[in-house]
């Protein structure tokens, strides 16, 4: 049995970063498809809060990945 993503419209666009994180799973494998659907249907805003795939995370970076990818300063530190 496969589960299909199911984004839902919101009455307005999400403007705050915290609101986006609360309403959407930015690391969902289906995020791009849901975003495309929201644009295609001209939704002002959208959420994946009730989607059965909401808690599935793919490719979420960990803190150590950020630490190793930061550019070094002029002194090499």
C-alpha positions in Angstrom: 0.0 0.0 0.0 1.4 3.4 -1.0 0.7 6.6 0.8 0.1 9.7 -1.3 1.1 13.2 -0.1 -1.8 15.4 0.5 -1.1 19.2 1.0 -4.0 21.4 2.0 -4.6 25.1 1.2 -4.2 27.8 3.9 -6.2 31.1 3.8 -3.0 33.1 3.5 0.7 32.8 2.7 3.2 31.9 5.4 5.5 34.9 6.0 7.4 33.8 9.1 10.1 31.1 9.0 8.7 29.6 12.2 5.3 29.3 10.7 6.7 27.5 7.6 8.5 25.0 9.8 5.3 24.4 11.9 3.1 23.9 8.8 5.5 22.1 6.4 8.1 19.4 6.4 10.9 21.0 4.4 12.8 17.7 4.2 10.0 15.6 2.9 10.7 13.6 -0.3 7.5 15.0 -1.8 7.9 18.7 -0.8 8.7 19.8 -4.4 5.6 18.0 -5.8 3.4 19.5 -3.1 4.8 23.0 -3.7 4.2 22.5 -7.4 0.6 21.5 -6.7 0.0 24.5 -4.5 1.3 26.9 -7.2 -0.7 25.1 -9.9 -3.9 25.5 -7.9 -3.0 29.1 -7.0 -3.2 28.6 -3.3 -2.2 31.6 -1.2 -0.6 29.3 1.3 -0.4 25.6 2.0 0.3 23.1 4.8 1.2 19.4 5.1 0.1 19.3 8.7 -2.5 16.6 8.1 -0.5 14.6 5.6 0.4 11.0 6.6 4.0 11.6 5.3 4.5 14.7 7.4 7.0 13.1 9.8 9.1 11.4 7.1 12.4 13.3 6.8 14.9 12.7 4.0 18.2 14.5 3.7 17.8 16.7 6.8 21.3 18.1 7.5 22.8 17.5 11.0 24.7 20.1 13.0 28.1 18.5 12.3 27.5 18.8 8.5 27.1 22.6 9.0 30.2 22.8 11.1 32.4 21.0 8.5 31.0 23.0 5.6 31.6 26.5 7.1 34.2 28.5 5.3 37.4 29.1 7.3 38.5 32.6 8.3 41.6 34.3 6.9 43.7 32.8 9.6 42.5 29.3 8.7 40.3 28.9 11.9 
